[in-house]
């Protein structure tokens, strides 16, 4: 039961937008060269960390997967590196969540020293590679380059006879770590003899998912995909084929390993392809584009109807002939082609998992797709290897009865429901008005009732087997089947009031916005005719976004802005702080924030009366901007021609973020009133506290 719930949740992830912020580097570095005597110097490196963040020790401990800081010095004939780099600070030795063994790290501050000799005035250049983590996540390893000038060296000094400890082209050797009881933190910056600050951090994407986490998440998705009808039905058939077509058990295991490795390679290649095309905002643009959503609508309808038994999806006859000719146990290419066939024919079942995985990958670094899809291939391939090693388990697996077909039909209904969600995304983005709110709800109600009737045994398909019978020969429902039938029936009854304008907060993230509701019953809050307070918005682009405005805005009338520059102007005129709402037309989590947080009376009262609220839709690519406002975006790597592109570029370049929903609070001069903004967290109490904190800081700034 829990496994099925988790699977259904993952299927919904394919339509959920990412909701995390780009996290800024929590470290601050300074570098100085201190003269010891003659031409002997000491490089002093100081690293300060923000609260809750830590830096691994050069000896990080743990399970060997941690990334210690490494120091590389650029080759310079006038510089001699002497000895090993020394690490100083209050080292913490303790268990870290998710890591085996005792780990070693520093909080607040840590310093490093490296002895070196010079022949004359010169410049010491190098690079530090390091990783920072808090107690919930780790950022990807980062490089910090530095350059320190030596201006007071003794001329004609002889340093060639000194003992050579390190190759200046290599990485500094592991040090003998000096543990101190108190961290080295200066109240004020040290006045160096020669000092050059590291370059300030550029506006770059910081990942929220480590590569290891993406690998594990991918494996979890691959393992869950095994229980889907497309893959599960092929598992015993494929493993039996290996065992029967080989001369002995060892050969069968070898072939199964080759088959499993081929699956991993196929998905790794897919991840590698996404790595090359994952240019800045490309994953978000692809997932939110109306063409992509229409394509998935068509695909999900085809596979959904096929799962219901209308037809069987098979490869063309010539493809099948080609497959048979290649499917031999003596050819690696034949085994690889069999694995490729599995990947293709199982697409309808694995696509939702891949969609959810892409959502997670968009939070990681550029090479994240390679790790995520490699993990998915590992999870998908693992059962084929295990059943080949332990073939006796196949006996229990093949005694599946009719439950597998029931699962297949259930997936068919679910895929049909998701298909219309994809079509709704495209409809909202392009403004076609094909699936207004009540039409979409009606479709989902019909699908839910049909699913309930099937699970109750009231609807039968040609390929269904008989229901199980009790000791008296009477058919009965299993507890699992009855539970899913009741869930489907409950969903249908819950959505029914939405036909007449009920808010449906529990599904508010998935149904179209209230602005597309054509009619409401008296007393219900909904579209134009049902508004409790007249709401007429004359701001720039307001007419284009009227149908997407949240229900609470339409009901109580908030003067929302949709243009960044217009909001800045309004802030100066009205003397209010600005709430930047980076959102999306197809963003599910954005709708959840609006229905669960914005609708809170205390939250909305503050937003309406105390803030200039500007909703910046980052996927509004169908709304053009004037040609004289076009410009080249280094973040997008293209010319900005639409309002959605401009909003996405503003979010990335000005506020170092690229996920929605995300809220930033600024004054009329674009100065942040709260560091880091506010991400997806459907807690009204936390949002109220954040708004109050912003208002307090804004008032303090305005005091004379």
Residue pairs with C-beta under 8 A, 6 or more apart in sequence:
1 480
1 483
3 224
3 227
4 484
6 224
7 224
7 227
7 228
8 414
10 221
10 224
10 352
10 353
10 356
11 352
11 353
11 356
11 414
11 418
12 352
12 418
12 510
12 588
13 352
13 355
13 356
13 359
14 296
14 351
14 352
14 354
14 355
14 356
14 359
14 418
15 355
15 418
15 421
15 422
15 425
15 510
15 586
15 588
16 356
16 359
16 588
16 589
17 284
17 287
17 288
17 359
17 584
17 586
17 587
17 588
17 589
17 590
17 659
17 660
18 284
18 359
18 362
18 363
18 659
18 660
19 589
19 659
19 660
19 661
19 662
19 679
19 680
20 208
20 363
20 659
20 679
20 680
21 208
21 657
21 659
21 662
21 676
21 677
21 679
22 205
22 206
22 208
22 652
22 656
22 657
22 658
22 659
23 139
23 206
23 208
23 676
24 201
24 206
24 656
24 676
25 132
25 139
25 142
25 201
25 206
26 49
26 50
26 53
26 132
26 134
26 139
27 47
27 48
27 49
27 50
27 53
27 55
27 130
27 132
27 144
28 47
28 48
28 49
29 45
29 46
29 47
29 128
29 144
29 146
29 198
30 45
30 46
30 189
30 190
30 195
30 197
30 198
31 43
31 44
31 45
31 46
31 146
31 148
31 195
31 196
31 197
31 198
32 43
32 44
32 148
32 190
32 192
32 193
32 194
32 195
33 41
33 42
33 43
33 44
33 124
33 148
33 149
33 150
33 192
33 193
33 194
33 195
34 41
34 42
34 43
34 44
34 192
34 193
35 41
35 152
35 193
36 42
36 115
38 154
38 157
39 117
39 118
39 119
39 153
39 154
39 157
39 159
40 82
40 115
40 117
41 115
41 116
41 117
41 118
41 150
42 113
42 114
42 115
42 116
43 112
43 113
43 114
43 115
43 116
43 124
43 148
44 111
44 112
44 113
44 190
44 192
45 111
45 112
45 113
45 114
45 128
45 146
46 109
46 111
46 184
46 186
46 190
47 55
47 109
47 110
47 111
47 112
48 108
48 109
48 185
49 55
49 106
49 107
49 108
49 109
49 110
49 132
51 108
52 134
52 135
53 107
53 132
53 133
53 134
54 92
54 105
54 106
54 107
54 132
54 133
54 134
55 69
55 105
55 106
55 110
55 130
55 131
55 132
56 66
56 67
56 68
56 69
56 103
56 104
56 105
56 130
56 131
56 133
57 68
57 87
57 91
57 104
57 105
57 106
57 177
58 68
58 69
58 85
58 87
58 174
58 175
58 177
59 68
59 104
59 174
59 177
60 66
60 67
60 68
60 103
60 104
60 105
61 93
61 101
61 102
61 103
61 104
62 96
62 99
62 100
62 101
62 102
62 103
63 99
63 100
63 101
65 99
65 212
66 99
66 103
66 131
67 129
67 130
67 131
67 141
68 130
69 112
69 128
69 129
69 130
69 131
70 128
70 129
70 130
70 171
70 172
71 85
71 112
71 114
71 126
71 127
71 128
71 171
71 172
72 126
72 127
72 128
72 129
72 170
72 171
72 172
73 79
73 81
73 124
73 125
73 126
73 166
73 168
73 169
73 172
74 124
74 125
74 126
74 127
74 168
75 168
75 169
76 122
76 123
76 124
76 125
76 168
77 119
78 118
78 119
78 120
78 122
79 116
79 117
79 118
79 119
79 122
79 124
79 168
80 116
80 117
80 118
80 159
80 162
80 164
80 168
81 114
81 115
81 116
81 165
81 166
81 168
81 172
82 115
82 116
82 117
82 162
82 163
82 165
82 166
83 114
83 115
83 165
83 166
84 165
84 166
84 172
84 173
84 174
84 175
84 176
85 112
85 113
85 114
85 172
85 173
85 175
86 112
86 113
86 114
86 175
86 176
86 177
86 178
87 110
87 111
87 112
87 175
87 177
87 178
88 110
88 111
88 112
88 113
88 178
88 180
88 184
89 106
89 109
89 110
89 111
89 180
89 183
89 184
90 106
90 107
90 108
90 179
90 180
90 181
90 182
90 183
91 104
91 105
91 106
91 177
91 179
92 104
92 105
92 106
92 107
93 102
93 103
93 104
94 102
94 103
95 101
95 102
95 103
96 103
96 105
96 133
97 135
97 136
105 133
106 183
107 183
108 183
108 185
109 183
109 184
109 185
110 183
110 184
111 184
114 172
116 124
117 157
117 159
117 162
118 150
118 153
118 157
118 159
119 153
119 157
119 159
120 153
120 155
120 156
120 157
121 149
121 150
121 151
121 152
121 153
122 150
122 153
123 147
123 148
123 149
123 150
124 147
124 148
124 150
125 145
125 146
125 147
125 148
126 145
126 146
127 143
127 144
127 145
127 146
128 143
128 144
128 145
128 146
129 141
129 142
129 143
129 144
130 141
130 142
130 144
131 138
131 139
131 140
131 141
131 142
132 138
132 139
132 142
133 139
137 208
137 209
137 210
137 213
138 210
139 206
139 207
139 208
139 210
140 206
140 207
140 210
140 211
140 364
140 365
144 198
145 198
145 199
146 196
146 198
147 196
148 194
148 195
148 196
149 194
149 196
150 194
151 194
152 193
152 194
165 173
166 172
166 173
203 652
203 653
203 656
205 280
205 365
205 652
205 658
206 656
207 363
207 364
207 365
207 368
208 363
208 364
209 217
209 360
209 361
209 363
209 364
209 368
210 364
211 364
211 365
211 367
211 368
211 371
212 371
214 360
214 361
214 364
214 368
214 371
214 372
214 375
215 371
215 372
215 374
215 375
215 378
216 375
217 357
217 360
217 372
217 375
218 357
218 371
218 372
218 373
218 374
218 375
218 376
218 377
218 378
218 379
219 375
219 376
219 378
219 379
219 382
220 375
220 379
221 353
221 354
221 356
221 357
221 375
221 376
221 379
222 353
222 375
222 376
222 377
222 378
222 379
222 380
222 381
222 382
223 379
223 380
223 382
223 383
224 353
224 379
225 231
225 346
225 349
225 350
225 353
225 376
225 379
225 380
226 232
226 235
226 379
226 380
226 383
227 407
228 346
228 349
228 350
228 407
228 411
229 307
229 349
229 404
229 405
229 407
229 408
229 411
230 345
230 346
230 347
230 348
230 349
230 350
231 342
231 346
231 349
231 350
231 380
232 404
233 404
234 342
234 345
234 346
235 383
235 384
235 387
235 397
236 387
236 394
236 397
236 398
238 259
238 338
238 342
238 384
239 256
239 384
239 387
239 388
239 391
239 394
240 394
242 252
242 255
242 256
242 259
242 329
242 388
243 249
243 252
243 388
243 391
245 255
245 329
246 252
246 254
246 255
246 329
249 391
251 329
252 388
252 391
253 385
253 388
253 389
255 329
255 335
255 388
256 384
256 385
256 387
256 388
256 389
257 385
257 388
258 332
258 335
259 335
259 338
259 339
259 381
259 384
260 381
260 382
260 384
260 385
261 381
262 335
262 336
262 338
262 339
262 340
263 339
263 342
263 343
263 377
263 380
263 381
263 384
264 374
264 377
264 378
264 381
265 336
265 377
266 336
266 339
266 340
266 343
266 377
267 343
267 373
267 374
267 376
267 377
267 380
268 370
268 373
268 374
268 377
270 373
271 369
271 370
271 371
271 372
271 373
271 374
272 369
272 370
273 369
274 283
274 358
274 361
274 369
274 370
274 373
275 366
275 367
275 368
275 369
275 370
278 361
278 366
278 368
278 369
279 637
280 635
280 636
280 637
280 652
280 658
281 635
281 636
281 648
281 652
281 658
283 358
283 361
283 362
284 362
284 618
284 619
284 648
284 658
285 619
285 621
286 292
287 355
287 358
287 359
288 425
288 429
288 584
288 585
288 586
288 619
288 621
289 621
290 425
290 426
290 429
290 430
290 622
291 426
293 422
293 423
293 425
293 426
293 429
293 586
294 422
294 423
294 426
296 351
296 419
296 422
297 419
297 420
297 422
297 423
297 426
298 419
299 347
299 348
299 351
300 348
300 351
300 415
300 416
300 418
300 419
300 422
301 415
301 416
301 419
302 313
302 348
303 313
303 347
303 348
303 412
303 415
304 411
304 412
304 413
304 414
304 415
304 416
304 419
305 311
305 412
305 416
306 312
306 313
306 348
306 412
307 348
307 408
307 409
307 411
307 412
307 415
308 409
308 412
308 413
308 461
309 409
309 461
309 462
309 463
313 345
313 348
314 320
315 323
315 341
315 344
315 345
323 337
323 338
323 341
326 333
326 334
326 337
326 338
327 334
327 337
327 338
328 334
329 335
343 350
348 415
349 411
350 380
352 418
353 376
354 373
354 376
357 372
357 373
357 376
358 369
358 372
360 372
361 368
361 369
361 372
362 659
363 659
364 371
364 372
386 393
387 393
387 394
387 397
401 465
401 468
402 464
402 465
402 466
402 467
403 478
405 463
405 464
405 465
406 455
406 464
406 481
409 454
409 461
409 464
410 451
410 454
410 455
410 484
413 447
413 450
413 451
413 454
414 451
416 447
417 443
417 444
417 447
417 448
420 435
420 440
420 443
420 444
421 510
423 434
423 435
424 435
424 440
424 512
425 585
425 586
426 432
427 433
427 434
427 435
427 512
428 512
428 513
428 516
428 547
428 548
428 585
428 586
429 585
429 586
429 619
429 620
429 621
429 622
430 622
431 544
431 547
431 622
433 516
435 443
435 512
435 516
436 512
436 516
436 517
436 518
437 498
437 511
437 512
437 513
437 514
437 516
437 517
437 518
438 498
438 499
438 500
438 517
438 518
438 519
440 511
440 512
441 495
441 498
441 499
441 504
441 511
442 499
444 491
444 495
444 511
445 492
445 495
445 496
445 499
448 488
448 489
448 491
448 492
448 495
449 488
449 489
449 492
450 459
451 485
451 488
452 485
452 486
452 488
452 489
452 492
453 459
454 460
454 461
455 477
455 481
455 482
455 484
455 485
455 488
456 477
456 485
457 467
457 475
457 477
466 475
467 475
467 476
467 477
468 475
468 476
468 478
469 475
469 476
470 476
477 485
494 504
494 506
494 507
495 504
495 507
495 511
497 504
498 504
498 507
498 511
500 519
500 520
500 521
500 524
501 514
501 517
501 519
501 520
501 521
501 524
501 525
501 526
501 527
501 530
502 524
503 514
503 525
503 551
503 595
503 599
504 511
505 595
505 596
505 599
508 591
508 592
508 594
508 595
508 596
509 588
509 589
509 591
509 592
509 595
510 588
510 591
513 547
513 548
513 549
513 550
513 551
513 591
514 525
514 526
514 527
514 550
514 551
514 554
515 527
515 528
515 546
515 547
515 548
515 549
515 554
516 527
516 547
517 526
517 527
517 530
518 527
519 527
519 529
520 526
520 527
520 529
520 530
521 530
522 530
524 530
525 531
525 532
525 551
525 554
525 555
526 551
526 554
527 554
528 554
531 554
531 555
531 557
532 555
532 556
533 555
533 556
533 557
534 557
535 553
535 554
535 555
535 556
535 557
535 558
537 546
537 549
537 559
537 560
539 559
539 560
539 561
539 562
539 563
539 566
540 561
540 562
540 563
540 566
541 562
541 563
541 623
541 643
542 560
542 562
544 562
544 620
544 623
545 562
545 615
545 617
545 620
548 585
548 617
549 560
549 615
550 591
550 594
550 595
550 598
550 599
551 594
551 595
551 599
552 558
552 594
552 598
552 599
552 604
553 560
553 598
556 604
556 608
557 608
558 604
558 607
558 608
558 613
560 613
560 614
560 615
561 567
561 570
561 612
561 613
561 614
561 615
562 614
562 615
562 616
562 617
563 614
564 580
564 614
564 616
564 646
564 647
564 650
566 614
567 578
567 580
567 612
567 614
568 578
568 668
568 670
570 576
570 612
571 577
571 578
571 612
571 667
571 668
572 668
574 612
575 702
576 610
576 611
576 612
577 610
577 611
577 612
577 665
577 666
577 667
577 673
577 694
577 695
577 698
578 611
578 612
578 613
578 614
578 665
578 666
578 667
578 668
579 607
579 611
579 612
579 613
579 614
579 663
579 664
579 665
580 614
580 616
580 655
580 663
580 664
580 665
580 666
581 613
581 614
581 615
581 616
581 661
581 663
582 616
582 618
582 647
582 651
582 655
582 657
582 660
582 661
582 662
582 663
582 664
583 590
583 615
583 616
583 617
583 618
583 660
583 661
584 590
584 617
584 618
584 619
584 660
584 661
585 617
585 619
585 620
586 619
587 619
587 660
587 661
589 660
589 661
589 680
590 660
590 661
592 680
592 682
593 661
593 680
593 682
596 682
596 684
597 603
597 682
597 683
597 684
597 687
598 604
598 607
600 684
600 687
600 688
602 684
602 688
603 684
603 687
603 688
603 691
606 688
606 691
606 692
606 695
607 613
607 691
610 691
610 695
611 665
611 691
616 647
616 650
616 651
617 643
617 644
617 647
618 644
618 647
618 648
618 651
618 660
619 644
620 642
620 643
620 644
620 647
621 642
621 643
621 644
621 645
622 642
622 644
623 642
623 643
623 644
624 641
624 642
624 643
625 640
625 641
625 642
625 643
625 646
629 646
630 639
630 640
630 641
631 639
631 640
632 638
632 639
632 640
633 639
633 640
633 645
633 649
633 653
634 653
635 648
635 649
635 652
635 653
636 645
636 648
636 649
638 645
640 646
640 649
648 658
651 657
651 658
651 662
652 658
654 670
655 662
655 664
655 677
657 664
657 677
659 679
661 679
661 680
662 677
662 678
662 679
662 680
663 677
663 678
663 679
664 672
664 674
664 677
664 678
665 672
665 673
665 674
665 677
665 678
665 694
666 672
666 673
667 673
667 698
667 701
673 694
673 697
673 698
673 701
674 690
674 693
674 694
674 697
678 687
678 690
681 687
